[in-house]
């Protein structure tokens, strides 16, 4: 995914503004832990979004991408978000949903609180949207996403764009975890809680394509996203030999991902409604 320095700078500047509005500790999450994710996703959306377009962010959480798009595009685009917000309490690292909902209201972002796993019927007429994004969502569903993807196809315009993104189940770091007897993505203590919000099933790059093909999409482009080094190494520079070895290992993984795209941690698929 090639971005010019100016494009990255523009996106990062708006992301920093949004992070300031959210405050701590969300600011650290947005500008370090999830920095690469948001910059890559906003870039992909901008490349597929025309003027006067409507975009739906399905499962968009606290609306960070849409808030940035509003600052980048002004009022020329229609912004819509559907999600349920029960996980966003004061104990969440992003804070409670109250701040985000207020920011989205001020930014004229239409928000619908809906559990689209229980009720996949989206509250929009057919052919309403130019772009629908489904980013870091389908791995959280307790079953396959085909009904949801077909419903997204319904609300997209002819030749409209869907952008699906999520973790690569066969990334290098997950293979290393398995090699050492670790579960590749679910911390066991999270799985054992009464409320579970983590990943049920992750997909390979080829499986993302299969899901889109089975749902009737075409012209599918797959992009393997390289996680920025500053994201990988944030808060991992520790004193002593162990910290030094961890830092070296993270740099080595980053170099490996640069030359072996199929082992990168994140997959994005861009497809069209024929």
CORSUL-V846142 format. One record per run of one state. SS is the DSSP state (~ for helix, > for strand, _ for the rest). FROM is the first residue (numbers start at 1). LEN is the number of residues. If there is no record, write none. Layout:
ss:SS from:FROM len:LEN
ss:SS from:FROM len:LEN
This chain:
ss:_ from:1 len:4
ss:~ from:5 len:18
ss:_ from:23 len:3
ss:~ from:26 len:8
ss:_ from:34 len:1
ss:~ from:35 len:13
ss:_ from:48 len:6
ss:> from:54 len:5
ss:_ from:59 len:5
ss:~ from:64 len:10
ss:_ from:74 len:4
ss:> from:78 len:6
ss:_ from:84 len:13
ss:~ from:97 len:10
ss:_ from:107 len:2
ss:> from:109 len:5
ss:_ from:114 len:15
ss:> from:129 len:7
ss:_ from:136 len:2
ss:~ from:138 len:3
ss:_ from:141 len:5
ss:~ from:146 len:10
ss:> from:156 len:13
ss:_ from:169 len:3
ss:~ from:172 len:8
ss:_ from:180 len:8
ss:~ from:188 len:4
ss:_ from:192 len:11
ss:> from:203 len:1
ss:_ from:204 len:1
ss:~ from:205 len:10
ss:_ from:215 len:2
ss:> from:217 len:9
ss:_ from:226 len:3
ss:~ from:229 len:5
ss:_ from:234 len:6
ss:~ from:240 len:20
ss:_ from:260 len:1
ss:~ from:261 len:3
ss:_ from:264 len:2
ss:> from:266 len:8
ss:_ from:274 len:1
